[in-house]
Amino acid sequence: MSFTASTIEELNLLLQFDSSTLDRGIKVHSNARQEVIEACQSLFDLGLVSQPDGGYLTDAGFEALAHAQTLAGLLCDGASPRAG
């Protein structure tokens, strides 16, 4: 299994949400990149956000965000040397 371009878009979109509260949402406008619009629709279809154009994280979305942040921290921060 590997990440597809659409999965990466979904992860990046999840990371736009504020992890400190469920009371702040996002809005993906109709003039956004098509990949972002599709990622948002996918997150909605998966039950992770409340609206097809963003809205708020659901409880499952909030949990997914926590996992996405952990993964991003492991892969993007480069805090530890990689085994080679």
mmCIF file of the N, C-alpha and C atoms, coordinates in Angstrom:
data_MODEL
# 
_entry.id   MODEL 
# 
loop_
_atom_site.group_PDB 
_atom_site.id 
_atom_site.type_symbol 
_atom_site.label_atom_id 
_atom_site.label_alt_id 
_atom_site.label_comp_id 
_atom_site.label_asym_id 
_atom_site.label_entity_id 
_atom_site.label_seq_id 
_atom_site.pdbx_PDB_ins_code 
_atom_site.Cartn_x 
_atom_site.Cartn_y 
_atom_site.Cartn_z 
_atom_site.occupancy 
_atom_site.B_iso_or_equiv 
_atom_site.pdbx_formal_charge 
_atom_site.auth_seq_id 
_atom_site.auth_comp_id 
_atom_site.auth_asym_id 
_atom_site.auth_atom_id 
_atom_site.pdbx_PDB_model_num 
ATOM 1   N N  . MET A 1 1  ? 0.846   -1.176 0.000  1.00 0.00 ? 1  MET A N  1 
ATOM 2   C CA . MET A 1 1  ? 0.000   0.000  0.000  1.00 0.00 ? 1  MET A CA 1 
ATOM 3   C C  . MET A 1 1  ? 0.891   1.239  0.000  1.00 0.00 ? 1  MET A C  1 
ATOM 4   N N  . SER A 1 2  ? 0.505   2.209  -0.785 1.00 0.00 ? 2  SER A N  1 
ATOM 5   C CA . SER A 1 2  ? 1.248   3.468  -0.802 1.00 0.00 ? 2  SER A CA 1 
ATOM 6   C C  . SER A 1 2  ? 0.251   4.626  -0.900 1.00 0.00 ? 2  SER A C  1 
ATOM 7   N N  . PHE A 1 3  ? 0.730   5.804  -0.545 1.00 0.00 ? 3  PHE A N  1 
ATOM 8   C CA . PHE A 1 3  ? -0.113  6.990  -0.630 1.00 0.00 ? 3  PHE A CA 1 
ATOM 9   C C  . PHE A 1 3  ? -0.259  7.403  -2.090 1.00 0.00 ? 3  PHE A C  1 
ATOM 10  N N  . THR A 1 4  ? -1.480  7.695  -2.476 1.00 0.00 ? 4  THR A N  1 
ATOM 11  C CA . THR A 1 4  ? -1.739  8.242  -3.803 1.00 0.00 ? 4  THR A CA 1 
ATOM 12  C C  . THR A 1 4  ? -1.712  9.766  -3.708 1.00 0.00 ? 4  THR A C  1 
ATOM 13  N N  . ALA A 1 5  ? -1.704  10.407 -4.846 1.00 0.00 ? 5  ALA A N  1 
ATOM 14  C CA . ALA A 1 5  ? -1.742  11.873 -4.855 1.00 0.00 ? 5  ALA A CA 1 
ATOM 15  C C  . ALA A 1 5  ? -3.017  12.381 -4.177 1.00 0.00 ? 5  ALA A C  1 
ATOM 16  N N  . SER A 1 6  ? -4.130  11.679 -4.385 1.00 0.00 ? 6  SER A N  1 
ATOM 17  C CA . SER A 1 6  ? -5.385  12.130 -3.765 1.00 0.00 ? 6  SER A CA 1 
ATOM 18  C C  . SER A 1 6  ? -5.359  11.935 -2.250 1.00 0.00 ? 6  SER A C  1 
ATOM 19  N N  . THR A 1 7  ? -4.720  10.867 -1.782 1.00 0.00 ? 7  THR A N  1 
ATOM 20  C CA . THR A 1 7  ? -4.593  10.656 -0.337 1.00 0.00 ? 7  THR A CA 1 
ATOM 21  C C  . THR A 1 7  ? -3.742  11.749 0.289  1.00 0.00 ? 7  THR A C  1 
ATOM 22  N N  . ILE A 1 8  ? -2.688  12.132 -0.387 1.00 0.00 ? 8  ILE A N  1 
ATOM 23  C CA . ILE A 1 8  ? -1.829  13.209 0.119  1.00 0.00 ? 8  ILE A CA 1 
ATOM 24  C C  . ILE A 1 8  ? -2.609  14.518 0.182  1.00 0.00 ? 8  ILE A C  1 
ATOM 25  N N  . GLU A 1 9  ? -3.437  14.782 -0.820 1.00 0.00 ? 9  GLU A N  1 
ATOM 26  C CA . GLU A 1 9  ? -4.294  15.982 -0.786 1.00 0.00 ? 9  GLU A CA 1 
ATOM 27  C C  . GLU A 1 9  ? -5.227  15.932 0.419  1.00 0.00 ? 9  GLU A C  1 
ATOM 28  N N  . GLU A 1 10 ? -5.794  14.756 0.692  1.00 0.00 ? 10 GLU A N  1 
ATOM 29  C CA . GLU A 1 10 ? -6.693  14.608 1.833  1.00 0.00 ? 10 GLU A CA 1 
ATOM 30  C C  . GLU A 1 10 ? -5.948  14.849 3.143  1.00 0.00 ? 10 GLU A C  1 
ATOM 31  N N  . LEU A 1 11 ? -4.757  14.282 3.268  1.00 0.00 ? 11 LEU A N  1 
ATOM 32  C CA . LEU A 1 11 ? -3.953  14.499 4.478  1.00 0.00 ? 11 LEU A CA 1 
ATOM 33  C C  . LEU A 1 11 ? -3.619  15.978 4.647  1.00 0.00 ? 11 LEU A C  1 
ATOM 34  N N  . ASN A 1 12 ? -3.193  16.622 3.568  1.00 0.00 ? 12 ASN A N  1 
ATOM 35  C CA . ASN A 1 12 ? -2.861  18.048 3.640  1.00 0.00 ? 12 ASN A CA 1 
ATOM 36  C C  . ASN A 1 12 ? -4.077  18.885 4.024  1.00 0.00 ? 12 ASN A C  1 
ATOM 37  N N  . LEU A 1 13 ? -5.236  18.514 3.513  1.00 0.00 ? 13 LEU A N  1 
ATOM 38  C CA . LEU A 1 13 ? -6.453  19.244 3.859  1.00 0.00 ? 13 LEU A CA 1 
ATOM 39  C C  . LEU A 1 13 ? -6.807  19.033 5.330  1.00 0.00 ? 13 LEU A C  1 
ATOM 40  N N  . LEU A 1 14 ? -6.703  17.812 5.804  1.00 0.00 ? 14 LEU A N  1 
ATOM 41  C CA . LEU A 1 14 ? -6.947  17.551 7.227  1.00 0.00 ? 14 LEU A CA 1 
ATOM 42  C C  . LEU A 1 14 ? -6.056  18.416 8.105  1.00 0.00 ? 14 LEU A C  1 
ATOM 43  N N  . LEU A 1 15 ? -4.805  18.564 7.695  1.00 0.00 ? 15 LEU A N  1 
ATOM 44  C CA . LEU A 1 15 ? -3.844  19.323 8.498  1.00 0.00 ? 15 LEU A CA 1 
ATOM 45  C C  . LEU A 1 15 ? -4.155  20.817 8.542  1.00 0.00 ? 15 LEU A C  1 
ATOM 46  N N  . GLN A 1 16 ? -5.110  21.280 7.731  1.00 0.00 ? 16 GLN A N  1 
ATOM 47  C CA . GLN A 1 16 ? -5.511  22.689 7.764  1.00 0.00 ? 16 GLN A CA 1 
ATOM 48  C C  . GLN A 1 16 ? -6.456  22.990 8.929  1.00 0.00 ? 16 GLN A C  1 
ATOM 49  N N  . PHE A 1 17 ? -7.044  21.950 9.514  1.00 0.00 ? 17 PHE A N  1 
ATOM 50  C CA . PHE A 1 17 ? -7.973  22.151 10.623 1.00 0.00 ? 17 PHE A CA 1 
ATOM 51  C C  . PHE A 1 17 ? -7.215  22.448 11.909 1.00 0.00 ? 17 PHE A C  1 
ATOM 52  N N  . ASP A 1 18 ? -7.853  23.208 12.787 1.00 0.00 ? 18 ASP A N  1 
ATOM 53  C CA . ASP A 1 18 ? -7.304  23.553 14.096 1.00 0.00 ? 18 ASP A CA 1 
ATOM 54  C C  . ASP A 1 18 ? -7.532  22.374 15.037 1.00 0.00 ? 18 ASP A C  1 
ATOM 55  N N  . SER A 1 19 ? -6.447  21.779 15.507 1.00 0.00 ? 19 SER A N  1 
ATOM 56  C CA . SER A 1 19 ? -6.568  20.592 16.355 1.00 0.00 ? 19 SER A CA 1 
ATOM 57  C C  . SER A 1 19 ? -6.921  20.920 17.806 1.00 0.00 ? 19 SER A C  1 
ATOM 58  N N  . SER A 1 20 ? -6.965  22.194 18.149 1.00 0.00 ? 20 SER A N  1 
ATOM 59  C CA . SER A 1 20 ? -7.249  22.546 19.541 1.00 0.00 ? 20 SER A CA 1 
ATOM 60  C C  . SER A 1 20 ? -8.745  22.638 19.837 1.00 0.00 ? 20 SER A C  1 
ATOM 61  N N  . THR A 1 21 ? -9.573  22.600 18.790 1.00 0.00 ? 21 THR A N  1 
ATOM 62  C CA . THR A 1 21 ? -11.011 22.743 19.002 1.00 0.00 ? 21 THR A CA 1 
ATOM 63  C C  . THR A 1 21 ? -11.792 22.133 17.847 1.00 0.00 ? 21 THR A C  1 
ATOM 64  N N  . LEU A 1 22 ? -12.989 21.679 18.146 1.00 0.00 ? 22 LEU A N  1 
ATOM 65  C CA . LEU A 1 22 ? -13.905 21.222 17.100 1.00 0.00 ? 22 LEU A CA 1 
ATOM 66  C C  . LEU A 1 22 ? -14.769 22.369 16.584 1.00 0.00 ? 22 LEU A C  1 
ATOM 67  N N  . ASP A 1 23 ? -14.626 23.551 17.192 1.00 0.00 ? 23 ASP A N  1 
ATOM 68  C CA . ASP A 1 23 ? -15.485 24.686 16.876 1.00 0.00 ? 23 ASP A CA 1 
ATOM 69  C C  . ASP A 1 23 ? -14.991 25.546 15.722 1.00 0.00 ? 23 ASP A C  1 
ATOM 70  N N  . ARG A 1 24 ? -13.893 25.175 15.112 1.00 0.00 ? 24 ARG A N  1 
ATOM 71  C CA . ARG A 1 24 ? -13.379 25.935 13.968 1.00 0.00 ? 24 ARG A CA 1 
ATOM 72  C C  . ARG A 1 24 ? -13.338 25.026 12.754 1.00 0.00 ? 24 ARG A C  1 
ATOM 73  N N  . GLY A 1 25 ? -13.961 25.476 11.699 1.00 0.00 ? 25 GLY A N  1 
ATOM 74  C CA . GLY A 1 25 ? -13.993 24.695 10.475 1.00 0.00 ? 25 GLY A CA 1 
ATOM 75  C C  . GLY A 1 25 ? -13.223 25.377 9.369  1.00 0.00 ? 25 GLY A C  1 
ATOM 76  N N  . ILE A 1 26 ? -13.336 24.801 8.189  1.00 0.00 ? 26 ILE A N  1 
ATOM 77  C CA . ILE A 1 26 ? -12.737 25.409 7.006  1.00 0.00 ? 26 ILE A CA 1 
ATOM 78  C C  . ILE A 1 26 ? -13.772 25.423 5.892  1.00 0.00 ? 26 ILE A C  1 
ATOM 79  N N  . LYS A 1 27 ? -13.531 26.243 4.901  1.00 0.00 ? 27 LYS A N  1 
ATOM 80  C CA . LYS A 1 27 ? -14.388 26.339 3.721  1.00 0.00 ? 27 LYS A CA 1 
ATOM 81  C C  . LYS A 1 27 ? -13.497 26.209 2.502  1.00 0.00 ? 27 LYS A C  1 
ATOM 82  N N  . VAL A 1 28 ? -13.786 25.232 1.662  1.00 0.00 ? 28 VAL A N  1 
ATOM 83  C CA . VAL A 1 28 ? -13.074 25.082 0.394  1.00 0.00 ? 28 VAL A CA 1 
ATOM 84  C C  . VAL A 1 28 ? -13.946 25.747 -0.666 1.00 0.00 ? 28 VAL A C  1 
ATOM 85  N N  . HIS A 1 29 ? -13.451 26.816 -1.231 1.00 0.00 ? 29 HIS A N  1 
ATOM 86  C CA . HIS A 1 29 ? -14.217 27.594 -2.198 1.00 0.00 ? 29 HIS A CA 1 
ATOM 87  C C  . HIS A 1 29 ? -14.219 26.926 -3.568 1.00 0.00 ? 29 HIS A C  1 
ATOM 88  N N  . SER A 1 30 ? -15.193 27.274 -4.370 1.00 0.00 ? 30 SER A N  1 
ATOM 89  C CA . SER A 1 30 ? -15.347 26.663 -5.689 1.00 0.00 ? 30 SER A CA 1 
ATOM 90  C C  . SER A 1 30 ? -14.201 26.996 -6.635 1.00 0.00 ? 30 SER A C  1 
ATOM 91  N N  . ASN A 1 31 ? -13.429 28.030 -6.324 1.00 0.00 ? 31 ASN A N  1 
ATOM 92  C CA . ASN A 1 31 ? -12.294 28.381 -7.179 1.00 0.00 ? 31 ASN A CA 1 
ATOM 93  C C  . ASN A 1 31 ? -10.981 27.764 -6.686 1.00 0.00 ? 31 ASN A C  1 
ATOM 94  N N  . ALA A 1 32 ? -11.063 26.868 -5.701 1.00 0.00 ? 32 ALA A N  1 
ATOM 95  C CA . ALA A 1 32 ? -9.866  26.157 -5.228 1.00 0.00 ? 32 ALA A CA 1 
ATOM 96  C C  . ALA A 1 32 ? -9.419  25.170 -6.305 1.00 0.00 ? 32 ALA A C  1 
ATOM 97  N N  . ARG A 1 33 ? -8.198  24.689 -6.164 1.00 0.00 ? 33 ARG A N  1 
ATOM 98  C CA . ARG A 1 33 ? -7.713  23.668 -7.099 1.00 0.00 ? 33 ARG A CA 1 
ATOM 99  C C  . ARG A 1 33 ? -8.666  22.474 -7.081 1.00 0.00 ? 33 ARG A C  1 
ATOM 100 N N  . GLN A 1 34 ? -8.886  21.884 -8.232 1.00 0.00 ? 34 GLN A N  1 
ATOM 101 C CA . GLN A 1 34 ? -9.806  20.752 -8.343 1.00 0.00 ? 34 GLN A CA 1 
ATOM 102 C C  . GLN A 1 34 ? -9.414  19.608 -7.410 1.00 0.00 ? 34 GLN A C  1 
ATOM 103 N N  . GLU A 1 35 ? -8.119  19.391 -7.231 1.00 0.00 ? 35 GLU A N  1 
ATOM 104 C CA . GLU A 1 35 ? -7.643  18.321 -6.349 1.00 0.00 ? 35 GLU A CA 1 
ATOM 105 C C  . GLU A 1 35 ? -8.069  18.562 -4.900 1.00 0.00 ? 35 GLU A C  1 
ATOM 106 N N  . VAL A 1 36 ? -8.086  19.817 -4.491 1.00 0.00 ? 36 VAL A N  1 
ATOM 107 C CA . VAL A 1 36 ? -8.499  20.161 -3.127 1.00 0.00 ? 36 VAL A CA 1 
ATOM 108 C C  . VAL A 1 36 ? -10.006 19.965 -2.972 1.00 0.00 ? 36 VAL A C  1 
ATOM 109 N N  . ILE A 1 37 ? -10.763 20.373 -3.970 1.00 0.00 ? 37 ILE A N  1 
ATOM 110 C CA . ILE A 1 37 ? -12.215 20.182 -3.944 1.00 0.00 ? 37 ILE A CA 1 
ATOM 111 C C  . ILE A 1 37 ? -12.543 18.695 -3.854 1.00 0.00 ? 37 ILE A C  1 
ATOM 112 N N  . GLU A 1 38 ? -11.849 17.885 -4.645 1.00 0.00 ? 38 GLU A N  1 
ATOM 113 C CA . GLU A 1 38 ? -12.081 16.439 -4.623 1.00 0.00 ? 38 GLU A CA 1 
ATOM 114 C C  . GLU A 1 38 ? -11.655 15.825 -3.293 1.00 0.00 ? 38 GLU A C  1 
ATOM 115 N N  . ALA A 1 39 ? -10.566 16.315 -2.728 1.00 0.00 ? 39 ALA A N  1 
ATOM 116 C CA . ALA A 1 39 ? -10.114 15.814 -1.426 1.00 0.00 ? 39 ALA A CA 1 
ATOM 117 C C  . ALA A 1 39 ? -11.151 16.123 -0.354 1.00 0.00 ? 39 ALA A C  1 
ATOM 118 N N  . CYS A 1 40 ? -11.720 17.303 -0.404 1.00 0.00 ? 40 CYS A N  1 
ATOM 119 C CA . CYS A 1 40 ? -12.729 17.687 0.581  1.00 0.00 ? 40 CYS A CA 1 
ATOM 120 C C  . CYS A 1 40 ? -13.980 16.823 0.431  1.00 0.00 ? 40 CYS A C  1 
ATOM 121 N N  . GLN A 1 41 ? -14.394 16.590 -0.791 1.00 0.00 ? 41 GLN A N  1 
ATOM 122 C CA . GLN A 1 41 ? -15.549 15.719 -1.028 1.00 0.00 ? 41 GLN A CA 1 
ATOM 123 C C  . GLN A 1 41 ? -15.273 14.315 -0.501 1.00 0.00 ? 41 GLN A C  1 
ATOM 124 N N  . SER A 1 42 ? -14.064 13.835 -0.706 1.00 0.00 ? 42 SER A N  1 
ATOM 125 C CA . SER A 1 42 ? -13.687 12.508 -0.220 1.00 0.00 ? 42 SER A CA 1 
ATOM 126 C C  . SER A 1 42 ? -13.728 12.441 1.303  1.00 0.00 ? 42 SER A C  1 
ATOM 127 N N  . LEU A 1 43 ? -13.207 13.477 1.966  1.00 0.00 ? 43 LEU A N  1 
ATOM 128 C CA . LEU A 1 43 ? -13.258 13.518 3.431  1.00 0.00 ? 43 LEU A CA 1 
ATOM 129 C C  . LEU A 1 43 ? -14.703 13.517 3.921  1.00 0.00 ? 43 LEU A C  1 
ATOM 130 N N  . PHE A 1 44 ? -15.568 14.212 3.193  1.00 0.00 ? 44 PHE A N  1 
ATOM 131 C CA . PHE A 1 44 ? -16.993 14.214 3.534  1.00 0.00 ? 44 PHE A CA 1 
ATOM 132 C C  . PHE A 1 44 ? -17.589 12.820 3.340  1.00 0.00 ? 44 PHE A C  1 
ATOM 133 N N  . ASP A 1 45 ? -17.269 12.192 2.209  1.00 0.00 ? 45 ASP A N  1 
ATOM 134 C CA . ASP A 1 45 ? -17.783 10.846 1.923  1.00 0.00 ? 45 ASP A CA 1 
ATOM 135 C C  . ASP A 1 45 ? -17.326 9.832  2.968  1.00 0.00 ? 45 ASP A C  1 
ATOM 136 N N  . LEU A 1 46 ? -16.143 10.045 3.518  1.00 0.00 ? 46 LEU A N  1 
ATOM 137 C CA . LEU A 1 46 ? -15.604 9.162  4.552  1.00 0.00 ? 46 LEU A CA 1 
ATOM 138 C C  . LEU A 1 46 ? -16.164 9.475  5.940  1.00 0.00 ? 46 LEU A C  1 
ATOM 139 N N  . GLY A 1 47 ? -16.935 10.556 6.041  1.00 0.00 ? 47 GLY A N  1 
ATOM 140 C CA . GLY A 1 47 ? -17.518 10.935 7.325  1.00 0.00 ? 47 GLY A CA 1 
ATOM 141 C C  . GLY A 1 47 ? -16.556 11.673 8.233  1.00 0.00 ? 47 GLY A C  1 
ATOM 142 N N  . LEU A 1 48 ? -15.524 12.294 7.651  1.00 0.00 ? 48 LEU A N  1 
ATOM 143 C CA . LEU A 1 48 ? -14.520 12.988 8.458  1.00 0.00 ? 48 LEU A CA 1 
ATOM 144 C C  . LEU A 1 48 ? -14.798 14.475 8.608  1.00 0.00 ? 48 LEU A C  1 
ATOM 145 N N  . VAL A 1 49 ? -15.558 15.052 7.671  1.00 0.00 ? 49 VAL A N  1 
ATOM 146 C CA . VAL A 1 49 ? -15.963 16.457 7.767  1.00 0.00 ? 49 VAL A CA 1 
ATOM 147 C C  . VAL A 1 49 ? -17.472 16.543 7.581  1.00 0.00 ? 49 VAL A C  1 
ATOM 148 N N  . SER A 1 50 ? -18.042 17.642 8.051  1.00 0.00 ? 50 SER A N  1 
ATOM 149 C CA . SER A 1 50 ? -19.500 17.768 8.104  1.00 0.00 ? 50 SER A CA 1 
ATOM 150 C C  . SER A 1 50 ? -20.151 18.217 6.803  1.00 0.00 ? 50 SER A C  1 
ATOM 151 N N  . GLN A 1 51 ? -19.378 18.793 5.882  1.00 0.00 ? 51 GLN A N  1 
ATOM 152 C CA . GLN A 1 51 ? -19.932 19.314 4.637  1.00 0.00 ? 51 GLN A CA 1 
ATOM 153 C C  . GLN A 1 51 ? -19.032 18.936 3.461  1.00 0.00 ? 51 GLN A C  1 
ATOM 154 N N  . PRO A 1 52 ? -19.592 18.805 2.258  1.00 0.00 ? 52 PRO A N  1 
ATOM 155 C CA . PRO A 1 52 ? -18.763 18.476 1.089  1.00 0.00 ? 52 PRO A CA 1 
ATOM 156 C C  . PRO A 1 52 ? -17.711 19.539 0.769  1.00 0.00 ? 52 PRO A C  1 
ATOM 157 N N  . ASP A 1 53 ? -17.937 20.771 1.238  1.00 0.00 ? 53 ASP A N  1 
ATOM 158 C CA . ASP A 1 53 ? -16.963 21.842 0.993  1.00 0.00 ? 53 ASP A CA 1 
ATOM 159 C C  . ASP A 1 53 ? -16.204 22.220 2.263  1.00 0.00 ? 53 ASP A C  1 
ATOM 160 N N  . GLY A 1 54 ? -16.148 21.300 3.204  1.00 0.00 ? 54 GLY A N  1 
ATOM 161 C CA . GLY A 1 54 ? -15.385 21.544 4.430  1.00 0.00 ? 54 GLY A CA 1 
ATOM 162 C C  . GLY A 1 54 ? -16.241 21.438 5.666  1.00 0.00 ? 54 GLY A C  1 
ATOM 163 N N  . GLY A 1 55 ? -16.566 22.583 6.215  1.00 0.00 ? 55 GLY A N  1 
ATOM 164 C CA . GLY A 1 55 ? -17.336 22.573 7.449  1.00 0.00 ? 55 GLY A CA 1 
ATOM 165 C C  . GLY A 1 55 ? -16.442 22.254 8.636  1.00 0.00 ? 55 GLY A C  1 
ATOM 166 N N  . TYR A 1 56 ? -16.948 21.394 9.492  1.00 0.00 ? 56 TYR A N  1 
ATOM 167 C CA . TYR A 1 56 ? -16.251 21.049 10.728 1.00 0.00 ? 56 TYR A CA 1 
ATOM 168 C C  . TYR A 1 56 ? -15.820 19.590 10.697 1.00 0.00 ? 56 TYR A C  1 
ATOM 169 N N  . LEU A 1 57 ? -14.811 19.285 11.488 1.00 0.00 ? 57 LEU A N  1 
ATOM 170 C CA . LEU A 1 57 ? -14.417 17.894 11.648 1.00 0.00 ? 57 LEU A CA 1 
ATOM 171 C C  . LEU A 1 57 ? -15.489 17.158 12.442 1.00 0.00 ? 57 LEU A C  1 
ATOM 172 N N  . THR A 1 58 ? -15.764 15.941 12.047 1.00 0.00 ? 58 THR A N  1 
ATOM 173 C CA . THR A 1 58 ? -16.596 15.065 12.864 1.00 0.00 ? 58 THR A CA 1 
ATOM 174 C C  . THR A 1 58 ? -15.693 14.470 13.942 1.00 0.00 ? 58 THR A C  1 
ATOM 175 N N  . ASP A 1 59 ? -16.265 13.684 14.832 1.00 0.00 ? 59 ASP A N  1 
ATOM 176 C CA . ASP A 1 59 ? -15.433 13.015 15.839 1.00 0.00 ? 59 ASP A CA 1 
ATOM 177 C C  . ASP A 1 59 ? -14.384 12.129 15.166 1.00 0.00 ? 59 ASP A C  1 
ATOM 178 N N  . ALA A 1 60 ? -14.805 11.406 14.124 1.00 0.00 ? 60 ALA A N  1 
ATOM 179 C CA . ALA A 1 60 ? -13.853 10.561 13.390 1.00 0.00 ? 60 ALA A CA 1 
ATOM 180 C C  . ALA A 1 60 ? -12.802 11.421 12.691 1.00 0.00 ? 60 ALA A C  1 
ATOM 181 N N  . GLY A 1 61 ? -13.211 12.576 12.189 1.00 0.00 ? 61 GLY A N  1 
ATOM 182 C CA . GLY A 1 61 ? -12.272 13.485 11.544 1.00 0.00 ? 61 GLY A CA 1 
ATOM 183 C C  . GLY A 1 61 ? -11.252 14.040 12.514 1.00 0.00 ? 61 GLY A C  1 
ATOM 184 N N  . PHE A 1 62 ? -11.703 14.331 13.729 1.00 0.00 ? 62 PHE A N  1 
ATOM 185 C CA . PHE A 1 62 ? -10.785 14.837 14.751 1.00 0.00 ? 62 PHE A CA 1 
ATOM 186 C C  . PHE A 1 62 ? -9.740  13.776 15.092 1.00 0.00 ? 62 PHE A C  1 
ATOM 187 N N  . GLU A 1 63 ? -10.173 12.525 15.161 1.00 0.00 ? 63 GLU A N  1 
ATOM 188 C CA . GLU A 1 63 ? -9.232  11.426 15.408 1.00 0.00 ? 63 GLU A CA 1 
ATOM 189 C C  . GLU A 1 63 ? -8.279  11.257 14.224 1.00 0.00 ? 63 GLU A C  1 
ATOM 190 N N  . ALA A 1 64 ? -8.808  11.360 13.006 1.00 0.00 ? 64 ALA A N  1 
ATOM 191 C CA . ALA A 1 64 ? -7.964  11.258 11.813 1.00 0.00 ? 64 ALA A CA 1 
ATOM 192 C C  . ALA A 1 64 ? -6.932  12.381 11.782 1.00 0.00 ? 64 ALA A C  1 
ATOM 193 N N  . LEU A 1 65 ? -7.336  13.583 12.192 1.00 0.00 ? 65 LEU A N  1 
ATOM 194 C CA . LEU A 1 65 ? -6.403  14.707 12.250 1.00 0.00 ? 65 LEU A CA 1 
ATOM 195 C C  . LEU A 1 65 ? -5.260  14.411 13.202 1.00 0.00 ? 65 LEU A C  1 
ATOM 196 N N  . ALA A 1 66 ? -5.564  13.843 14.348 1.00 0.00 ? 66 ALA A N  1 
ATOM 197 C CA . ALA A 1 66 ? -4.510  13.512 15.314 1.00 0.00 ? 66 ALA A CA 1 
ATOM 198 C C  . ALA A 1 66 ? -3.510  12.536 14.703 1.00 0.00 ? 66 ALA A C  1 
ATOM 199 N N  . HIS A 1 67 ? -4.008  11.549 13.981 1.00 0.00 ? 67 HIS A N  1 
ATOM 200 C CA . HIS A 1 67 ? -3.118  10.583 13.332 1.00 0.00 ? 67 HIS A CA 1 
ATOM 201 C C  . HIS A 1 67 ? -2.305  11.246 12.216 1.00 0.00 ? 67 HIS A C  1 
ATOM 202 N N  . ALA A 1 68 ? -2.958  12.122 11.451 1.00 0.00 ? 68 ALA A N  1 
ATOM 203 C CA . ALA A 1 68 ? -2.262  12.829 10.372 1.00 0.00 ? 68 ALA A CA 1 
ATOM 204 C C  . ALA A 1 68 ? -1.150  13.710 10.934 1.00 0.00 ? 68 ALA A C  1 
ATOM 205 N N  . GLN A 1 69 ? -1.414  14.369 12.057 1.00 0.00 ? 69 GLN A N  1 
ATOM 206 C CA . GLN A 1 69 ? -0.390  15.210 12.679 1.00 0.00 ? 69 GLN A CA 1 
ATOM 207 C C  . GLN A 1 69 ? 0.785   14.371 13.168 1.00 0.00 ? 69 GLN A C  1 
ATOM 208 N N  . THR A 1 70 ? 0.495   13.213 13.727 1.00 0.00 ? 70 THR A N  1 
ATOM 209 C CA . THR A 1 70 ? 1.566   12.326 14.176 1.00 0.00 ? 70 THR A CA 1 
ATOM 210 C C  . THR A 1 70 ? 2.407   11.875 12.994 1.00 0.00 ? 70 THR A C  1 
ATOM 211 N N  . LEU A 1 71 ? 1.750   11.456 11.925 1.00 0.00 ? 71 LEU A N  1 
ATOM 212 C CA . LEU A 1 71 ? 2.462   11.015 10.734 1.00 0.00 ? 71 LEU A CA 1 
ATOM 213 C C  . LEU A 1 71 ? 3.291   12.149 10.140 1.00 0.00 ? 71 LEU A C  1 
ATOM 214 N N  . ALA A 1 72 ? 2.707   13.330 10.046 1.00 0.00 ? 72 ALA A N  1 
ATOM 215 C CA . ALA A 1 72 ? 3.440   14.476 9.514  1.00 0.00 ? 72 ALA A CA 1 
ATOM 216 C C  . ALA A 1 72 ? 4.650   14.790 10.381 1.00 0.00 ? 72 ALA A C  1 
ATOM 217 N N  . GLY A 1 73 ? 4.486   14.684 11.684 1.00 0.00 ? 73 GLY A N  1 
ATOM 218 C CA . GLY A 1 73 ? 5.604   14.923 12.588 1.00 0.00 ? 73 GLY A CA 1 
ATOM 219 C C  . GLY A 1 73 ? 6.730   13.931 12.376 1.00 0.00 ? 73 GLY A C  1 
ATOM 220 N N  . LEU A 1 74 ? 6.376   12.680 12.163 1.00 0.00 ? 74 LEU A N  1 
ATOM 221 C CA . LEU A 1 74 ? 7.390   11.651 11.943 1.00 0.00 ? 74 LEU A CA 1 
ATOM 222 C C  . LEU A 1 74 ? 8.103   11.821 10.609 1.00 0.00 ? 74 LEU A C  1 
ATOM 223 N N  . LEU A 1 75 ? 7.347   12.145 9.571  1.00 0.00 ? 75 LEU A N  1 
ATOM 224 C CA . LEU A 1 75 ? 7.919   12.193 8.229  1.00 0.00 ? 75 LEU A CA 1 
ATOM 225 C C  . LEU A 1 75 ? 8.496   13.546 7.840  1.00 0.00 ? 75 LEU A C  1 
ATOM 226 N N  . CYS A 1 76 ? 7.914   14.608 8.344  1.00 0.00 ? 76 CYS A N  1 
ATOM 227 C CA . CYS A 1 76 ? 8.280   15.943 7.862  1.00 0.00 ? 76 CYS A CA 1 
ATOM 228 C C  . CYS A 1 76 ? 9.259   16.690 8.749  1.00 0.00 ? 76 CYS A C  1 
ATOM 229 N N  . ASP A 1 77 ? 9.238   16.424 10.034 1.00 0.00 ? 77 ASP A N  1 
ATOM 230 C CA . ASP A 1 77 ? 10.086  17.188 10.939 1.00 0.00 ? 77 ASP A CA 1 
ATOM 231 C C  . ASP A 1 77 ? 11.543  16.786 10.858 1.00 0.00 ? 77 ASP A C  1 
ATOM 232 N N  . GLY A 1 78 ? 11.797  15.550 10.472 1.00 0.00 ? 78 GLY A N  1 
ATOM 233 C CA . GLY A 1 78 ? 13.180  15.095 10.381 1.00 0.00 ? 78 GLY A CA 1 
ATOM 234 C C  . GLY A 1 78 ? 13.908  15.156 11.703 1.00 0.00 ? 78 GLY A C  1 
ATOM 235 N N  . ALA A 1 79 ? 13.176  14.939 12.792 1.00 0.00 ? 79 ALA A N  1 
ATOM 236 C CA . ALA A 1 79 ? 13.770  15.072 14.120 1.00 0.00 ? 79 ALA A CA 1 
ATOM 237 C C  . ALA A 1 79 ? 14.783  13.981 14.424 1.00 0.00 ? 79 ALA A C  1 
ATOM 238 N N  . SER A 1 80 ? 14.610  12.829 13.828 1.00 0.00 ? 80 SER A N  1 
ATOM 239 C CA . SER A 1 80 ? 15.557  11.752 14.113 1.00 0.00 ? 80 SER A CA 1 
ATOM 240 C C  . SER A 1 80 ? 16.189  11.260 12.819 1.00 0.00 ? 80 SER A C  1 
ATOM 241 N N  . PRO A 1 81 ? 17.440  10.809 12.904 1.00 0.00 ? 81 PRO A N  1 
ATOM 242 C CA . PRO A 1 81 ? 18.094  10.310 11.702 1.00 0.00 ? 81 PRO A CA 1 
ATOM 243 C C  . PRO A 1 81 ? 17.407  9.050  11.198 1.00 0.00 ? 81 PRO A C  1 
ATOM 244 N N  . ARG A 1 82 ? 17.428  8.893  9.893  1.00 0.00 ? 82 ARG A N  1 
ATOM 245 C CA . ARG A 1 82 ? 16.819  7.714  9.287  1.00 0.00 ? 82 ARG A CA 1 
ATOM 246 C C  . ARG A 1 82 ? 17.805  6.563  9.292  1.00 0.00 ? 82 ARG A C  1 
ATOM 247 N N  . ALA A 1 83 ? 17.245  5.393  9.478  1.00 0.00 ? 83 ALA A N  1 
ATOM 248 C CA . ALA A 1 83 ? 18.085  4.187  9.431  1.00 0.00 ? 83 ALA A CA 1 
ATOM 249 C C  . ALA A 1 83 ? 18.557  3.987  7.999  1.00 0.00 ? 83 ALA A C  1 
ATOM 250 N N  . GLY A 1 84 ? 19.751  3.529  7.851  1.00 0.00 ? 84 GLY A N  1 
ATOM 251 C CA . GLY A 1 84 ? 20.235  3.384  6.482  1.00 0.00 ? 84 GLY A CA 1 
ATOM 252 C C  . GLY A 1 84 ? 21.008  2.197  6.366  1.00 0.00 ? 84 GLY A C  1 
# 
